[in-house]
């Protein structure tokens, strides 16, 4: 996979199973840029090897979130996220601001 430029075409060597697997894994994990994702979606209908690789990677990738125990984030994290959100989304006067529950 060639990531030299965000808008550069993705390069897949169809004679190299690792090249196909790399792109398929990144696609299945939703780890591609929006541009690369569009390229893969547009390309998949015409490439059976790539479709098969994506199908093989999709189930294990989807199961990854179930392999770890969920962790409750600290209360301080919620406060920091809301505080930063307020600062970054401050709009013109009269714009509603989400109030932190007490």
C-alpha positions in Angstrom: 0.0 0.0 0.0 1.5 3.4 -1.0 0.5 6.2 1.3 2.9 8.8 -0.1 0.1 11.3 -0.7 -3.4 11.5 0.7 -4.8 11.6 -2.8 -2.4 9.2 -4.5 -3.9 6.1 -5.9 -3.4 3.0 -3.8 -1.0 0.5 -5.3 -1.8 -3.2 -4.8 0.5 -5.9 -6.3 -1.8 -8.7 -7.2 1.1 -11.1 -7.5 2.0 -10.5 -3.8 -0.4 -12.0 -1.3 1.1 -9.7 1.4 0.2 -6.6 -0.6 -3.4 -7.7 -0.9 -3.6 -8.8 2.7 -2.2 -5.4 3.9 -4.9 -3.4 2.1 -7.7 -5.9 3.0 -6.7 -5.7 6.7 -6.5 -2.0 6.8 -9.9 -1.8 5.0 -11.5 -4.3 7.4 -10.1 -2.5 10.4 -11.4 0.9 9.1 -7.8 2.1 9.2 -7.8 3.8 5.8 -8.3 7.4 5.0 -11.6 8.4 3.4 -9.9 8.7 0.1 -8.3 5.2 0.3 -11.6 3.7 1.5 -13.4 5.1 -1.6 -10.6 3.6 -3.8 -11.0 0.2 -2.2 -14.8 0.3 -2.4 -14.6 1.3 -6.1 -12.0 -1.4 -6.8 -13.5 -4.4 -5.0 -16.2 -5.3 -7.5 -13.6 -6.0 -10.2 -11.1 -7.9 -8.1 -12.0 -11.3 -6.7 -8.7 -11.8 -4.9 -9.3 -8.5 -3.0 -12.9 -9.3 -2.2 -11.9 -12.7 -0.8 -9.1 -11.1 1.3 -11.5 -8.5 2.7 -14.1 -11.2 3.5 -11.4 -13.2 5.3 -10.3 -10.2 7.3 -13.7 -8.7 8.2 -14.9 -11.3 10.7 -11.7 -11.3 12.8 -11.5 -7.5 12.6 -15.1 -7.2 13.9 -14.3 -9.6 16.7 -11.4 -7.6 18.0 -13.6 -5.3 20.1 -14.8 -8.4 22.1 -11.4 -9.6 23.0 -10.8 -7.1 25.8 -12.8 -6.2 28.9 -14.6 -2.9 28.7 -13.1 -0.2 30.9 -15.1 2.5 32.5 -13.4 5.9 31.8 -12.5 8.0 34.8 -15.0 10.8 35.7 -12.3 13.4 35.1 -12.0 12.3 31.5 -15.7 13.1 30.9 -15.3 16.6 32.5 -12.2 17.3 30.3 -13.9 16.2 27.1 -16.9 18.3 27.7 -14.8 21.3 28.7 -12.7 21.1 25.6 -15.8 20.5 23.4 -17.3 23.7 24.8 -14.2 25.7 24.0 -13.9 24.3 20.5 -17.6 24.7 19.6 -18.2 28.1 21.1 -20.3 29.9 18.6 -22.0 33.3 18.3 -24.0 34.6 21.2 -27.1 32.6 21.8 -25.6 29.3 20.7 -26.8 26.6 23.1 -24.1 25.0 25.1 -24.4 21.5 26.6 -24.5 21.7 30.4 -22.6 19.2 32.4 -24.9 17.2 34.7 -24.3 17.8 38.4 
